[in-house]
Amino acid sequence: MAILVVLRRVLSGIASSLKGFLANTLLFSLDFLLTLYNLITPNRAVGRVVQAGNPGHGGRWPAYVPPREGDSRCSCPALNAMANHGLLPHNGKNIKFTELTSAVRRVYNFAPTFCYYVPNYIATALVRDYRSDRFDLSDIDAHNCIEHDASLTRIDTYHDQDQGKIAHDFVEEVLSSGTGPEGNLTKADLSRLLGKRRVEAKQRNPKFSLAFIHKMFGSSNGSTLLTIFGGRVKDLRPILGEERIPDGWEPRIRHRMGLTILEFNFTVLPVELNIKEEVDGSIARAGQERYLAVDSEPETDKKA
């Protein structure tokens, strides 16, 4: 009987791994083809990135309505902005994962592969079914699921469980850190900001954690500011500070099939790999003073 249980678990694990491998192979192959398609086809015209018939076409977005008491919001300003404009349910609740896929595609011009991959990842992390289940925006903020420490726009969960709150001091630091033309943000700016934030978060948060996958989430979030929003501070100010899409705005990626996973990573990887604090020991040393202080206490103080 025990042998049958072991055999069944092994076969189940192999089948699950094979299924995941085949699904990802198909997804990334399609993503590669979409990247090639974008290379050989002309971009959409300025003012026509959001297609006719969809909210936001020509930069005309539905009215902005701030969240009300009881509405669900999360740590992602882009998703919150969609809810604030009614592009997702305004209360941020009972959203189908498939609905999120189609809405993000229409609003931000990410590629279909990207728009499937991220909501499907969220559904899997929340132990839900992508095709049939629903979620509230705040569900995304299960700590170290998607939400993570050292965010550029949120205080760590250790200090504030409500990740729907905007950390305005952090946002202002991001907006004032651009070294590009007109003070716009560059890859180097995001690497610098992320490194600084990781050091400071580890110093202040005794339960700080940041696994590799969450580092990549952080760099991906920062890279969205550079790609979809073009690093333009005048657009990012309402997006990050109010979670509002500015009048006349449209995605800065004008490819016909949107921003693919492959192309996106040509921004994400340089941003992440150029964080000098990851290699100069700054992050490793951060927070050590807490433990040094404990070790230096006199024995009588420890016993007390």
Residue pairs with C-beta under 8 A, 6 or more apart in sequence:
27 113
27 116
27 117
28 113
28 261
28 262
30 113
31 111
31 113
31 114
31 260
31 261
31 262
32 260
32 262
34 111
34 112
34 113
34 257
34 258
34 260
35 260
35 262
35 263
37 256
37 257
38 255
38 256
38 257
38 260
38 263
41 255
41 256
42 256
43 254
43 255
43 256
44 254
44 255
44 256
45 254
46 250
46 254
47 58
47 59
47 250
48 57
48 58
49 109
49 250
49 251
49 253
49 254
50 56
50 57
50 58
50 106
50 107
50 109
50 250
50 251
51 57
51 106
54 106
55 61
55 62
55 85
55 86
55 87
55 106
55 107
56 87
56 106
56 107
56 245
56 250
59 247
59 248
59 249
59 250
60 247
61 85
61 245
61 247
61 249
62 85
62 86
62 87
63 85
63 86
64 84
64 85
64 242
64 244
64 245
65 84
65 85
65 86
65 90
66 84
66 242
67 73
67 80
67 83
67 84
67 90
67 92
67 164
68 90
68 91
70 91
71 83
71 90
71 91
71 92
71 93
72 91
72 92
72 93
72 136
72 137
72 138
72 139
72 164
73 80
73 83
73 92
73 137
73 138
73 164
73 243
74 80
74 92
74 137
74 138
74 139
74 140
74 141
74 147
74 163
74 164
75 140
75 141
75 146
75 147
75 151
75 153
75 154
75 163
75 164
76 137
76 140
76 221
77 153
77 166
77 239
77 240
77 243
78 108
78 224
78 228
78 239
79 88
79 100
79 137
79 140
80 92
80 137
80 164
80 243
81 239
81 243
81 244
81 245
82 88
82 103
82 104
82 107
83 89
83 90
83 91
83 92
83 137
84 90
84 243
84 244
85 244
85 245
87 103
87 106
87 107
88 95
88 99
88 100
88 103
88 137
89 95
92 136
92 137
92 138
93 136
93 137
94 134
94 136
95 134
95 135
95 136
95 137
96 133
96 134
97 119
97 120
97 122
97 123
97 128
97 130
97 131
97 133
97 134
97 135
98 119
98 130
98 131
100 119
101 115
101 116
101 119
102 115
104 110
104 115
104 118
104 119
105 111
105 112
105 115
105 258
107 251
108 228
108 251
109 228
109 251
109 253
109 254
109 255
109 258
109 259
110 228
110 258
110 259
111 255
111 257
111 258
111 259
111 260
111 261
112 257
112 258
113 260
113 261
114 258
114 259
114 260
114 261
114 264
115 258
117 261
119 130
120 130
121 146
122 135
122 140
122 146
123 129
123 130
123 133
123 135
124 130
125 142
125 145
125 146
126 135
126 139
126 142
126 145
128 135
137 164
138 163
138 164
140 146
140 147
141 147
141 157
141 163
141 164
143 157
144 209
144 211
144 214
146 217
147 154
147 157
147 163
148 210
148 214
148 217
148 218
149 156
149 157
149 158
149 201
149 205
149 208
149 209
149 210
149 214
150 156
150 194
150 197
150 198
150 201
150 202
150 208
150 210
150 218
151 167
151 170
151 197
151 218
151 221
152 170
152 171
152 174
152 193
152 194
152 197
152 218
152 221
152 222
153 166
153 167
153 170
153 171
153 174
153 240
154 163
154 165
154 166
154 167
154 170
155 165
155 167
155 170
156 201
156 204
156 205
156 208
157 163
158 205
158 206
158 207
158 208
159 204
159 205
166 240
166 241
166 243
168 241
170 197
171 240
171 241
172 241
173 193
174 185
174 193
174 225
174 236
174 240
175 233
175 236
175 237
175 240
175 241
176 183
177 185
177 189
177 192
177 193
178 184
178 185
178 186
178 189
178 231
178 233
179 186
179 188
179 189
180 186
180 189
180 231
182 232
182 233
182 234
183 233
184 230
184 231
184 232
184 233
185 225
185 226
185 231
185 233
185 236
186 226
186 231
187 226
187 267
187 270
187 271
187 274
188 274
189 231
190 219
190 222
190 223
190 225
190 226
190 271
191 270
191 271
191 272
191 274
191 275
191 276
193 222
194 218
194 219
194 222
194 271
194 272
194 275
195 275
195 276
195 277
195 278
195 282
195 283
196 277
198 210
198 218
198 275
198 277
198 278
198 283
198 286
199 277
199 282
199 283
199 286
200 286
201 208
201 210
202 208
202 210
202 283
202 286
202 287
203 286
203 287
203 289
205 287
206 287
206 290
208 287
210 218
215 272
216 268
216 272
219 268
219 269
219 271
219 272
219 275
220 264
220 268
222 271
223 264
223 267
223 268
223 271
225 231
225 236
226 267
226 271
227 252
227 253
227 259
227 264
227 267
228 251
228 252
228 253
228 259
229 235
229 236
229 239
229 252
230 252
232 252
234 246
235 246
235 249
238 244
238 245
238 246
239 245
239 246
253 259
255 263
276 282
277 283
